[in-house]
Amino acid sequence: MNRNSEEKELVQSLQRTRNAHRRGGNTMKCMLRCGAILIASAVAAAGGAQAHEMQMPKQPQSQSMQMQPVKAEYPRMGRAQGQARGALVTFEQLERIAGDSNPTLRQAEAEIRAAKARRQQAGLYPNPNVGYTGDEIRGGSVGGGKQGFFVQQSLVTGGKLGLSREVYGKDVKLAEIEAEEQKIRVQSAVKMAFLRVLAAQELLEARRDMSKIAQDASETQRRLMNTGQADESEVLEAEVEAQRMRMSVRMQENTLREEWRSLAAVIGQPEMPLATVAGDLEKDWPELNEEQAVEAIAKESPAVRIADAAEARAQSVLARAKREAVPDVSVRGGLEYNHETLGSVPFAKGWEGIAEVAIQIPLFNRNQGNSEAARADIDRAGQEKKRIALTLRERAASVVDQYANARLVAVEYRDEMLPRAKKAYGLMVDKYGQMLASYPRVLDTQRKLYELQIEYIGALESVWTNGIALQGYLLTDGLEAPARPGEVDRAVRETNVPMPERSMPPRESVRNP
């Protein structure tokens, strides 16, 4: 009942009282009824004013007493890109810069050149020897003796030079595989760093929104305390929460700078100034079949190819070791001038030719020790292939678990939880407009919506990073130097993906302040 109707009823009651008095009714009873109506009217007016105060975000100093409308503000992606002051940086630009500036790619190319040079050197023929020879050299009046020169050459037999070239040819193959997987590693590292910067941008905007909501809640509690509808403890709690949200914004700003520094280092431009990256976390995220991803890593990873090439190299070394027992032929020829006279004739004997042919007899050393060592290396290389495959499966299982959990969370948030939270927030705003809900309830619903948005962004980041790791055969360190060919067990470094923490439901995970 509004105030006009109450006043109308009061006038009607007084009229009825006068009529009753004229009719000789009970005057005292009518006066009591009028007093009760006046008290009820005052209480109703006070209650309406109190409800109006609880529902107002800000009390305007006007006589209209009209409640200001509240516009629903929903979280959305990409605001940092729309507000960027400079040009946006794309992944394609960063990838090109990394291709030109990342030092590990140049190292891999240098290793290929070095391996080819070693292969060339291994197939070169031994140089000949040229020397002076003298025998029974005498001086004075007696004269005599021999002096001359010779040329000596070793003839390599058994095809050992060709086998040596084959051994070092396997090193060339190893270096080429290393260069290919180094490109994969750099591409994966750049993409992961780029997506982390993009996620940090989105989280920063969401946390700034959370800070504004907390500040609004703090100011609302302060106004309620001024009207006696909240106590000091509630105001202090709201102020602490607002300070906590401001601190989280500053921490997220630090995180964004840290992620940018990491990205700049991977692309080889550490002095590159902070900029806004262009991208969409919700579009084209990695869609992987878990079983197929594990099988692809275990069978197609460069680490497996490196292990195969290492086994082939060990077999080439064995073939070369077996031929080592075939002796080389050493040939020597030359001329000597013999100064000895021919009996009674006072002339020297003159020039004489010399020739030598030598061969080493493999009687005791047939290179049997090196041959046995090469056989052991072949066996070991075969086991190394199995070990690498098993290690890749082990590491892939952990990353697949992270990917599957993150994808589950992201899909549930996108399709179920966030739409419901947005609907709940919209309904609460409508109720507030109808004076059916208080403004603190509106802020609380909005805060919960933005909390879900922050968790959703974290899940998207995890989907991207783990998906990229799986697509890149777990090669994620873009600044690790490529291995030199022939370094045993270096293939294991291809599985050096840090073990990530197990995914937990959002309410169980540890949050930043």
PELINVEN-V575809 format. One record per pair of residues at least 12 apart in sequence whose C-alpha atoms are under 6 Angstrom apart, sorted by the first residue. I is the first residue (numbers start at 1). GAP is how many residues later the second one is. Records with the same first field share a line. If there is no record, write none. Layout:
I=GAP + GAP
This chain:
17=13
54=384
55=383 + 384
57=382
88=188 + 189 + 190
89=188 + 189
90=187 + 188
98=169
101=167
102=165 + 166
104=377
108=71 + 374
112=63
115=56 + 57
116=56
119=46 + 49 + 50
122=42 + 43
123=38 + 42
128=24 + 25
129=22 + 23
130=20 + 21
131=18 + 19
132=16 + 17
133=14 + 15 + 16
134=12 + 13
144=195 + 196
145=193 + 194
146=191 + 192
147=189 + 190
148=187 + 188 + 189
149=185 + 186
150=183 + 184
151=181 + 182 + 183
152=179 + 180
153=177 + 178
154=175 + 176
155=173 + 174
156=172
157=171
158=168
163=157
167=146 + 149
170=143
171=314
174=311
175=310
181=121
185=290 + 291 + 293
186=292
188=288
189=287 + 288 + 289
192=273
193=70
197=62
200=56
204=48
207=42
208=41
211=34 + 35
214=28
215=27
218=20 + 21
221=14
222=13
248=265
286=181
297=176
298=91 + 94 + 95
301=172
303=188 + 191
307=78
311=67 + 70
314=64
318=53 + 56
321=50
325=41 + 42
327=33
329=29 + 30
330=27 + 28
331=25 + 26
332=23 + 24
333=21 + 22
334=19 + 20
335=17 + 18 + 19
336=15 + 16
337=13 + 14
338=12
402=101
403=60 + 63
406=53 + 56 + 57
407=56
410=46 + 49 + 50
421=28
425=20 + 21
428=14
